[in-house]
Amino acid sequence: MPRAEEAIVLVGGLGTRLRDVVPDLPKPLAPVCGRPFLAYVLDHLAACGIRRTILATGYMAEKIEAAIGSVWKGMTIVYSLEKERLGTGGAIRLASRMLQGESVHIANGDTFLRFDLRAMEASVSNSGCPLGVALAHVPDLSRYGAVMLEGSRLQAFCEKGAQGAGYINAGSYFLSESALGALPDMEAYSFEELVLFPETAKGNVAGYTNTADFIDIGVPADYELAQRLFVSKDRYTL
């Protein structure tokens, strides 16, 4: 399987829960230790050998393009503009039309996760699954939906509210050529509802657990936590 050299980063969300804290910027540009949060996501992709990234924009798209530009640490940046709300699946499908290769990594512009993209690709390939999900281990599952694993394959997604530690969907995916080809032929839809959940039920989704440093700035409390975590620049700035 040829290695994936492209990524799609979803940066088009409205960020309503963070708007009181960062009212004049899209959520991925929220400043963290003097840099846009999205900068850390792009740093990680570039360091892992991604040569081209498609930013799937929507809300305040012009601000994201002005801040990021067309090249980031040697990585080409292009933009897929969502002119109306398409959901996660619609945004991925629209951006996938701009791909030059046969497989792709997917990330969220408001979530950071450190892992070896190449190791994840190999793990997904070895599992025989067309689709992989990077999982984060968290000490408290109450805010998230837990993920059930059997070996390397996802078995089920559980509702929010579980107690204790466990794995969650960290919002980072690897889609092989067959997974890309099987995306629903619809303009607007939820990737989770129409792809991830049904494919998991069929046993077609691999889970990758060798990850670290999960941060989600979707709510003000975690945004403040990110300010403290990213102070260690040798850890988070590649």
C-alpha positions in Angstrom: 0.0 0.0 0.0 1.5 3.4 -1.0 2.0 5.7 1.9 -0.5 8.6 2.2 1.1 12.0 1.5 -2.0 14.0 1.9 -4.3 15.1 4.8 -7.7 16.7 5.1 -8.1 18.9 8.2 -11.7 19.9 9.1 -11.7 23.6 10.1 -15.2 24.8 9.0 -17.1 24.4 12.3 -18.9 27.3 14.0 -17.2 26.8 17.4 -20.2 28.1 19.3 -19.1 26.7 22.7 -15.8 28.7 22.5 -17.3 31.9 21.0 -17.5 33.7 24.4 -13.8 33.1 24.9 -12.6 33.8 21.3 -15.4 35.8 19.7 -13.6 37.2 16.6 -11.8 34.1 15.3 -12.7 30.6 14.0 -12.0 28.0 16.6 -8.9 26.5 14.9 -7.2 29.9 15.1 -7.8 30.3 18.8 -4.4 31.5 20.2 -2.5 29.0 22.4 0.8 30.1 23.8 1.1 32.8 21.1 0.2 30.6 18.1 -3.0 29.5 16.4 -4.1 26.1 17.7 -4.2 24.9 14.1 -0.4 25.6 13.9 0.3 22.6 16.2 -1.9 20.3 14.1 -0.1 21.4 10.9 3.3 21.1 12.6 2.5 17.5 13.4 1.3 16.6 9.9 4.4 18.2 8.3 6.8 16.4 10.7 5.1 13.1 9.9 5.8 13.5 6.2 2.5 14.8 4.8 3.4 16.8 1.8 0.0 18.3 1.0 -2.9 19.3 3.3 -6.4 20.3 2.3 -8.1 22.6 4.8 -11.8 22.1 4.7 -13.0 25.6 5.5 -16.4 27.2 6.1 -17.0 29.6 8.9 -14.6 32.6 8.7 -12.7 30.8 5.9 -11.0 34.0 4.8 -9.3 34.4 8.3 -8.0 30.8 8.2 -6.5 31.3 4.7 -5.0 34.6 5.7 -3.4 33.1 8.8 -2.1 29.9 7.2 -1.3 30.7 3.6 -0.3 28.3 0.9 2.8 26.6 2.4 3.4 25.4 5.9 6.9 24.1 6.9 7.4 22.8 3.3 3.9 21.3 3.1 1.5 22.6 0.4 -1.7 24.0 1.7 -4.9 24.2 -0.4 -8.5 25.0 0.5 -11.8 23.3 0.1 -14.5 25.9 0.8 -17.8 24.7 2.2 -20.3 27.3 1.1 -23.1 25.8 3.1 -23.2 23.4 6.1 -22.4 19.9 4.8 -21.6 18.1 8.0 -18.4 16.2 8.6 -19.0 13.7 5.9 -20.0 16.3 3.3 -16.9 18.3 4.1 -14.6 15.3 3.7 -16.3 14.3 0.5 -16.0 17.8 -1.0 -12.3 18.0 0.0 -11.6 14.5 -1.3 -12.2 15.7 -4.8 -9.0 17.7 -4.6 -6.9 14.7 -3.6 -4.0 13.7 -5.8 -3.3 10.4 -4.2 -5.3 7.3 -3.3 -5.5 7.5 0.5 -5.7 10.2 3.1 -5.4 11.1 6.8 -8.2 13.1 8.3 -7.8 15.4 11.3 -9.8 18.0 13.2 -8.6 21.6 13.4 -9.6 21.9 17.0 -8.1 18.6 18.3 -4.5 17.7 18.7 -3.2 14.1 18.9 0.4 12.9 18.7 1.0 9.6 16.9 3.0 8.1 14.1 0.9 8.4 10.9 3.0 5.8 9.1 2.6 3.3 12.0 -1.1 3.8 11.9 -1.2 3.2 8.1 0.7 -0.1 8.6 -1.6 -1.1 11.5 -4.7 -0.5 9.4 -3.3 -2.4 6.5 -2.3 -5.3 8.7 -5.8 -5.5 10.2 -7.3 -5.9 6.7 -9.7 -3.0 7.4 -10.2 -0.1 4.9 -10.6 2.5 7.6 -8.7 3.3 10.7 -9.4 5.5 13.8 -6.8 6.9 16.1 -7.9 6.5 19.7 -7.0 8.5 22.8 -6.8 7.1 26.3 -8.5 9.4 28.7 -8.8 9.2 32.5 -12.4 10.2 32.6 -14.9 9.0 30.0 -17.9 10.9 31.3 -17.6 13.7 28.7 -17.0 11.3 25.8 -18.4 8.3 24.1 -16.2 5.3 24.9 -14.9 3.0 22.2 -15.0 -0.8 22.6 -12.0 -2.7 21.0 -11.5 -6.4 20.3 -7.9 -6.9 19.2 -7.2 -4.2 16.6 -10.8 -3.8 15.5 -13.5 -1.5 16.8 -16.5 -3.3 18.1 -18.8 -0.5 19.2 -19.2 3.1 20.2 -20.9 3.7 23.5 -23.0 6.7 24.6 -21.5 9.5 26.7 -21.6 9.2 30.5 -19.4 6.1 31.1 -17.3 6.1 34.2 -13.6 5.6 34.6 -10.7 5.5 32.1 -10.8 4.2 28.6 -10.4 4.9 24.9 -12.3 7.5 22.9 -12.5 8.5 19.2 -9.9 11.3 18.9 -11.2 12.5 15.5 -8.2 11.4 13.5 -8.8 8.9 10.7 -7.0 7.0 7.9 -9.0 6.3 4.8 -7.6 3.8 2.3 -8.4 4.0 -1.4 -11.4 1.6 -1.0 -12.7 3.7 2.0 -12.5 6.9 -0.1 -14.3 5.2 -3.0 -17.1 4.0 -0.7 -18.0 7.4 0.7 -21.7 8.1 0.4 -22.6 10.0 -2.8 -24.4 12.7 -0.9 -23.7 16.4 -0.5 -24.3 16.7 3.2 -24.1 14.0 5.9 -22.4 13.0 9.1 -19.2 11.0 8.6 -19.8 9.4 12.0 -23.4 8.4 11.4 -23.2 7.2 7.8 -19.7 5.8 7.6 -17.9 5.3 10.9 -20.8 3.7 13.0 -22.1 1.3 10.3 -18.6 0.2 9.2 -17.7 -0.5 12.8 -20.8 -2.7 13.1 -19.5 -4.6 10.1 -16.0 -5.1 11.6 -14.4 -2.9 9.0 -12.7 -0.3 11.3 -9.3 -0.6 12.9 -8.4 1.2 16.1 -4.9 2.6 16.6 -4.0 3.1 20.3 -0.3 4.1 20.3 -1.1 7.8 20.7 -0.4 10.6 23.2 -1.0 14.3 24.1 -4.8 14.4 23.3 -6.2 17.9 23.5 -9.7 19.1 22.4 -10.2 22.8 22.7 -14.0 22.6 22.0 -15.0 23.9 25.4 -13.5 26.8 27.4 -12.2 24.6 30.2 -10.1 22.5 27.8 -9.0 25.6 25.9 -7.5 26.9 29.2 -5.9 23.6 29.8 -4.3 23.8 26.3 -2.7 27.1 27.4 -0.9 25.2 30.2 0.0 22.1 28.3 1.5 23.8 25.2 3.8 25.9 27.4 6.3 23.0 27.1 7.3 24.0 23.6 9.9 21.2 23.3 7.1 18.7 23.7 4.5 20.3 21.5 6.4 22.3 18.9 8.1 20.1 16.4 
